Amino acid sequence: MMVDPDAMVGHLDHDRAMTTEQNKAIAHEFFARFSASDLDGALAALTDDATWLIPGKRDRMPTAGLYHDVWIAAASQAGGRPQ
């Protein structure tokens, strides 16, 4: 699911703000699980409002854009091309 980047402005929930060390620990856990092909475990490490940014220009790279975690799960299960 594509996300409108402008809709994300001011989205930070200060009640759930984390320290840099907490962010690093979650990133480490996410990439360890992702590298081990544990997609369910990797996505479980993220919040429900997690987004992915795939950089690039859409005319050169059709998958470029900002997406919700639902899209990345579908893309991974479909070999990089979600339906």
C-alpha positions in Angstrom: 0.0 0.0 0.0 1.5 3.3 -1.1 1.7 6.0 1.6 1.3 9.8 1.0 4.6 11.2 2.4 2.8 14.5 3.1 0.4 12.7 5.4 3.3 11.6 7.5 4.3 15.1 8.6 3.7 15.6 12.3 2.9 11.9 12.7 5.4 11.3 15.6 3.6 10.0 18.7 5.7 11.6 21.5 4.1 9.3 24.1 5.8 6.4 22.3 9.1 8.2 21.5 12.2 5.9 22.0 15.8 6.4 22.7 18.5 6.0 20.1 19.6 2.8 21.8 16.1 1.4 21.7 15.8 2.2 18.0 19.2 0.6 17.3 18.1 -2.6 19.2 14.9 -2.9 17.2 16.7 -2.2 13.9 19.3 -4.9 14.8 16.5 -7.4 15.7 14.6 -6.6 12.5 17.6 -7.1 10.2 18.7 -10.2 12.0 15.3 -11.8 11.4 15.0 -10.4 7.9 18.5 -11.8 7.0 17.4 -15.2 8.4 14.3 -15.1 6.1 12.0 -14.8 9.1 9.7 -12.2 7.6 6.9 -12.7 10.1 9.5 -12.1 12.9 11.0 -9.1 11.2 7.6 -7.5 10.7 6.6 -8.3 14.3 9.5 -6.1 15.5 7.8 -3.1 13.9 4.9 -1.0 14.9 1.6 -1.1 13.0 2.3 2.2 11.4 5.8 1.3 10.2 6.6 2.6 6.7 9.3 1.6 4.1 11.0 4.1 1.8 12.4 2.6 -1.4 14.4 5.5 -3.0 14.5 6.2 -6.6 12.5 7.8 -9.4 9.3 5.9 -10.3 9.9 6.3 -14.0 13.1 4.3 -13.6 12.2 2.1 -10.7 8.5 1.3 -10.5 8.7 0.2 -6.8 10.2 3.5 -5.6 8.1 5.2 -3.0 6.9 5.1 0.6 4.9 2.0 1.7 3.2 0.4 4.7 4.6 -2.9 6.2 1.6 -4.7 4.5 3.2 -3.9 1.1 6.6 -5.2 2.0 5.1 -8.4 3.4 3.2 -8.9 0.1 6.3 -8.0 -2.0 8.5 -10.5 -0.1 6.0 -13.3 -0.4 5.5 -12.6 -4.2 9.3 -12.5 -4.9 9.5 -8.8 -4.9 6.4 -8.1 -7.0 3.2 -7.7 -5.0 0.0 -8.2 -6.8 
